Amino acid sequence: MAASVRMRNTLTLFSSNDDVLCHRVRLVLAAKGVSFDFVPVDPQNPPEDLIDLNPYHSVPTLVERELVLYAASVVSEYLDERYPHPPLMPVDPLSRARIRLAMLRIEHDWVPQVQAIQLGNKTQAEAGRKRLKELLTASLPLFKASKFFLNPEMSLADCAMAPIIWRLQSLDVPLPKDSKAIEDYGNRIFRHPGFVRSLTDQEKKLRDLPG
């Protein structure tokens, strides 16, 4: 009989093959070079292990020995503290607060639009595309402000934002006018070795990597 997930010594991630929140956690792991067991999950038919471990049956779910964590924000911050190198949060409290606020806005404002496009009806999908383009337009100054999103180095905010930018073409969301800052940001983050490692085979088909 195979060992239960709780009895495994290796880090285990339950993850969908194409989901912005799961991709966010995989990007954190890849950026830090952390090895883990990947358990692919169909959210419509979660495996028994996941049902036993997580009362919401949701992904991403991270298991490390007796520890079980879910919610992408919780898992991401745990991983950054558990594996501190390279750090994905700035040192000073003000910058850390800005990154956390950015992640909150991404999760509350941006992610629901992606989900509406992917899972909603035609009306919901069109509304999601319109709102996502508005968010991109309003955020242009943030993409111009620094090399990465609000920070000179890659951070947890990039791990939340990059999976959305990667999917814009497949979601049929046009970039706003004067979008060079977003394109440049995407090219920088998509060339990061951790980003390439974070992609599932399904996600690699969504668009081409920059040359």
C-alpha positions as CSV (number, residue, x, y, z in Angstrom):
1,M,0.0,0.0,0.0
2,A,1.3,3.5,-0.8
3,A,2.2,5.7,2.1
4,S,-0.4,8.4,2.9
5,V,0.4,11.9,2.0
6,R,0.8,12.8,5.7
7,M,3.4,10.1,6.1
8,R,5.6,11.3,3.3
9,N,8.8,13.1,4.1
10,T,8.8,15.0,0.9
11,L,7.0,18.3,0.3
12,T,3.8,17.6,-1.6
13,L,1.7,20.0,-3.6
14,F,-1.8,19.3,-4.8
15,S,-2.2,21.6,-7.8
16,S,-4.3,22.1,-10.9
17,N,-2.4,21.9,-14.2
18,D,-3.8,25.3,-15.3
19,D,-4.8,27.7,-12.5
20,V,-3.5,31.1,-11.6
21,L,-3.5,30.4,-7.8
22,C,-1.7,27.1,-8.2
23,H,0.7,28.6,-10.7
24,R,1.5,31.3,-8.1
25,V,2.6,28.7,-5.5
26,R,4.5,26.6,-8.1
27,L,6.4,29.8,-9.1
28,V,7.4,30.4,-5.5
29,L,8.7,26.9,-5.2
30,A,10.6,27.1,-8.6
31,A,12.1,30.5,-7.8
32,K,13.6,29.0,-4.6
33,G,14.7,25.8,-6.3
34,V,12.7,23.6,-3.9
35,S,11.9,20.0,-5.0
36,F,8.4,18.7,-4.3
37,D,6.0,16.0,-5.3
38,F,3.4,17.3,-7.7
39,V,-0.1,15.8,-7.4
40,P,-2.3,16.9,-10.3
41,V,-5.9,17.6,-9.3
42,D,-9.0,18.0,-11.3
43,P,-10.9,20.5,-9.1
44,Q,-14.2,19.0,-10.2
45,N,-13.1,15.6,-9.0
46,P,-10.7,16.0,-6.1
47,P,-8.8,12.9,-4.9
48,E,-9.6,11.2,-1.6
49,D,-6.3,12.4,-0.1
50,L,-7.1,16.0,-0.8
51,I,-10.7,15.5,0.6
52,D,-9.2,14.1,3.8
53,L,-6.6,16.8,4.2
54,N,-8.4,20.0,3.2
55,P,-12.0,20.8,4.4
56,Y,-12.5,23.0,1.3
57,H,-11.0,20.4,-1.1
58,S,-9.3,23.3,-2.8
59,V,-6.0,23.8,-4.6
60,P,-3.3,24.7,-4.1
61,T,-2.8,22.5,-1.0
62,L,0.7,22.0,0.5
63,V,1.6,19.1,2.7
64,E,4.8,18.8,4.6
65,R,4.8,15.9,7.1
66,E,2.0,16.7,9.5
67,L,1.6,20.3,8.2
68,V,-1.3,21.0,5.8
69,L,-1.7,24.4,4.3
70,Y,-4.2,25.8,1.8
71,A,-4.9,29.2,0.2
72,A,-2.3,30.5,-2.1
73,S,-1.4,33.5,0.0
74,V,-0.8,31.4,3.1
75,V,1.2,28.8,1.3
76,S,3.3,31.4,-0.5
77,E,4.3,33.3,2.7
78,Y,5.0,30.0,4.5
79,L,7.4,28.9,1.7
80,D,9.2,32.2,1.7
81,E,9.9,31.9,5.4
82,R,10.5,28.1,5.3
83,Y,13.0,28.4,2.5
84,P,14.6,31.9,3.0
85,H,17.0,31.9,0.0
86,P,16.5,33.7,-2.3
87,P,14.1,36.0,-0.3
88,L,10.9,36.9,-2.1
89,M,10.0,39.8,0.3
90,P,11.9,43.0,0.9
91,V,13.6,43.6,4.2
92,D,12.0,46.9,5.4
93,P,8.5,46.9,6.9
94,L,7.1,49.6,4.5
95,S,8.1,47.7,1.4
96,R,6.8,44.4,2.8
97,A,3.5,46.1,3.5
98,R,3.3,47.4,0.0
99,I,4.0,43.9,-1.5
100,R,1.3,42.4,0.8
101,L,-1.2,45.0,-0.2
102,A,-0.4,44.4,-3.9
103,M,-1.0,40.6,-3.4
104,L,-4.3,41.3,-1.7
105,R,-5.4,43.5,-4.6
106,I,-4.4,40.9,-7.1
107,E,-6.2,38.1,-5.3
108,H,-9.4,40.1,-4.7
109,D,-9.6,42.2,-7.9
110,W,-7.6,40.4,-10.7
111,V,-8.0,36.7,-10.0
112,P,-11.9,36.8,-10.0
113,Q,-11.8,38.3,-13.5
114,V,-9.5,35.4,-14.8
115,Q,-11.9,32.9,-13.2
116,A,-14.9,34.6,-14.7
117,I,-13.4,34.4,-18.2
118,Q,-12.4,30.8,-17.7
119,L,-15.4,29.5,-15.9
120,G,-18.3,31.9,-16.4
121,N,-20.9,32.2,-19.1
122,K,-20.5,34.5,-22.1
123,T,-21.7,37.6,-20.3
124,Q,-19.5,37.0,-17.3
125,A,-16.5,36.3,-19.5
126,E,-16.9,39.5,-21.4
127,A,-17.3,41.5,-18.2
128,G,-14.2,39.8,-16.9
129,R,-12.2,40.8,-20.0
130,K,-13.4,44.4,-19.8
131,R,-12.5,44.7,-16.1
132,L,-9.1,43.0,-16.5
133,K,-8.2,45.5,-19.2
134,E,-9.3,48.3,-16.9
135,L,-7.1,47.0,-14.2
136,L,-4.1,46.7,-16.5
137,T,-4.6,50.3,-17.7
138,A,-4.9,51.6,-14.1
139,S,-1.7,49.7,-13.1
140,L,0.5,50.9,-15.9
141,P,2.4,53.2,-13.6
142,L,3.2,50.3,-11.3
143,F,4.7,48.3,-14.1
144,K,6.9,51.3,-14.9
145,A,7.9,51.9,-11.3
146,S,10.6,49.2,-10.9
147,K,12.3,46.3,-12.6
148,F,9.8,43.9,-11.1
149,F,6.3,44.6,-9.7
150,L,6.8,47.3,-7.0
151,N,10.3,46.0,-6.2
152,P,13.8,46.0,-7.8
153,E,14.0,42.2,-7.2
154,M,11.5,39.4,-7.9
155,S,9.0,39.1,-5.0
156,L,5.9,37.3,-3.9
157,A,3.9,40.0,-5.8
158,D,5.5,38.8,-9.0
159,C,4.6,35.2,-8.2
160,A,0.9,36.4,-8.0
161,M,1.0,38.7,-11.0
162,A,3.1,36.8,-13.5
163,P,0.6,33.9,-13.9
164,I,-2.1,36.4,-14.9
165,I,0.1,38.2,-17.4
166,W,1.1,34.8,-18.9
167,R,-2.5,34.0,-19.6
168,L,-3.7,37.3,-21.2
169,Q,-3.3,36.0,-24.8
170,S,-5.2,32.8,-24.1
171,L,-7.9,34.7,-22.2
172,D,-8.3,37.1,-25.2
173,V,-7.6,40.1,-23.1
174,P,-6.0,42.9,-25.3
175,L,-3.3,45.0,-23.7
176,P,-4.1,48.7,-23.2
177,K,-2.5,51.4,-25.3
178,D,1.0,52.3,-24.3
179,S,1.4,48.8,-22.9
180,K,5.2,48.6,-23.5
181,A,5.8,48.6,-19.7
182,I,3.6,45.5,-19.3
183,E,5.3,43.8,-22.3
184,D,8.7,44.5,-20.9
185,Y,7.7,43.3,-17.5
186,G,6.4,40.1,-19.0
187,N,9.6,39.5,-20.9
188,R,11.7,40.0,-17.8
189,I,9.7,37.7,-15.6
190,F,9.1,35.0,-18.3
191,R,12.9,34.8,-18.8
192,H,13.5,34.0,-15.1
193,P,14.6,30.4,-14.8
194,G,12.1,29.9,-12.0
195,F,9.2,31.0,-14.2
196,V,10.1,28.5,-16.9
197,R,10.4,25.7,-14.3
198,S,7.0,26.6,-12.8
199,L,5.0,25.9,-16.0
200,T,3.1,22.7,-16.4
201,D,2.9,21.1,-19.9
202,Q,-0.6,22.5,-20.2
203,E,0.5,26.1,-19.3
204,K,3.5,26.0,-21.7
205,K,0.9,25.8,-24.5
206,L,-0.8,29.0,-23.5
207,R,1.8,31.2,-25.3
208,D,5.4,31.3,-26.4
209,L,8.2,32.1,-24.1
210,P,10.2,35.3,-25.1
211,G,13.3,34.6,-27.2
